[in-house]
Amino acid sequence: MRRLIPQVIAVLLTLFLLAPAAPFGTARVPLVELDVQGSPLIAGEGEPVAITVTLAEAADLRLRVTDFDGHTVRELVDGPRRAGTFTRSWRGRDADAQRVPNGPYRVVATTTVGETIERADAWVTVADRALYPRQPGFITVAVDPGHGGALSGAVGADGTREADLNLDIGLRLARMLEGAGVNMVITRTTDAFVNEPPQDRTGDGVIDDTDELAARTDVANTARADLFISIHNNNAVNESVGGPSTFYFDERPFGARSARLARIVQEEMVAALDEISERYVPYDHGALIYPYYVLRGFDPPRLRRPTQMPGVLSEGMFLSNERELRYLKRPAVRERMAAAYYEAIAKYLARRATHVGYELVAEPGTPVAASETATYAIEVRNRGNETMRDWRLGVAAFPAPAYYLGRIRRGTPVGEARIPRLDPGERATVKIEVSTPGPDGDWMLTFDARDRDSQRASRMGSPMLQLPLTTFDPSAPSPEPSVSPS
């Protein structure tokens, strides 16, 4: 027997060496994959959410729909399943066949094989309407849950912090937007500052609360969001004061659009809160003008990069009002508020005229020679509801700023090209020849469309595309190569 042991080991070693190995760096095939179609789920249209599950091997599977807080709404599968692909559907009903309220829901697939447990999930939105159904992927919404970290905002009599309520509502809204297929940026996802690590964003030599606010506008601007929603709740000395209010700032080139957005948000919030209880009628403070930092325009030295898109700051309810505080502490009420924001965004996007988006397709290598020609390819997207005819794409050059250009200015024109006709939801790639600025140095190029009347899209609330560029003087002698001592 002992003589056979070395022979057995040799055979096993040979089999091991001859076995095909997985390529280096190849990711393991997941045990469960999930594909969800049909979100947002629109009430009354009859089209369910289609859920496709793929199992790499036989497993115990639990497939369910949960609400935002993780509570099971509907069990779809619970038991052993063979390997392969199968589908299920969900029509927005709970276990009692009752229609679920509007809000974010999660499809969760959990598999168990022996000791191995894997999970896949996807967000689904239940709503009254889709969000820019022509091309939801064209849209970007900036969500700003107010306060956070050491900035608690208002504090209720029982110690409830406004910052926590704002975050919960903001996350619910963010998941609804995600489930609707639109792009979303959110300034914070935890109880933390946005300006982390701390930076002197205003350039005044001090890091303070203003830099925290500047960090929020930076998030929205760098994403070139379509609109900005800052979520707050209120406080008052008079404890009987209650009801929502929505603020905007009119002294902006696109102030009329912010005003329209504010009115829609206010209407939807009042309507949503009015359904909480038959004994509660929210007081409508209306859409109001106020120069909040995240809404007002260029105002140096403390505000060099204002939000570059229509925006509002919404105050939902009052923590100082005992009844409204009780409501705010209910998850169902906060979900109703998030759904009101979603509905307002959808209505605003369905009514706005033209909005232009940009995506970089190709750019020259950097640095480039000054006072020569460089070619850019920019995808122009019509995110509005009117056809773009006779539009042009202009390029201007500015000395490079510390972050990005916060003020809408004309700059030095360095290029222009025609934009082909674009119907709502269409896109086209525009090639544009740019006369590179000189002298040599660092620059910022801004790409900004304008209509047949020479109105610039940036002044209508469409953030410019900004691309850094470094130029060199081609006539300057090349530096002598350094020689290391032997």
Secondary structure, DSSP 8 states (H G I E B T S, - for coil): -TTHHHHHHHHHHHHHHHS----TT-----SEEEEEES-SEETTS---EEEEEEESS-EEEEEEEEETTS-EEEEEEEEEE-SEEEEEEE-SB-TTS-B--SEEEEEEEEEEETTEEEEEEEEEEEESS-SSTT-GGG-EEEEEE--BTTB--SB-TT--BHHHHHHHHHHHHHHHHHHTT-EEEES-SSSS-SS-S----SSSS--SHHHHHHHHHHHHHHTT-SEEEEEEEE--SSTT----EEEE--SSTTHHHHHHHHHHHHHHHHHHHHTS-TT-------EEE---TTTS--BTTTBSS---S-EEEEEEEETTSHHHHHHHTSHHHHHHHHHHHHHHHHHHHHH----EEEEEEE---SSEETTSEEEEEEEEEE-SSS-B-SEEEEEEEEE--SS---S----EEEEEEEE--B-TT-EEEEEEEEE--SSSEEEEEEEEEE-TT--BGGGGT---EEEEEEEE-TTS----------
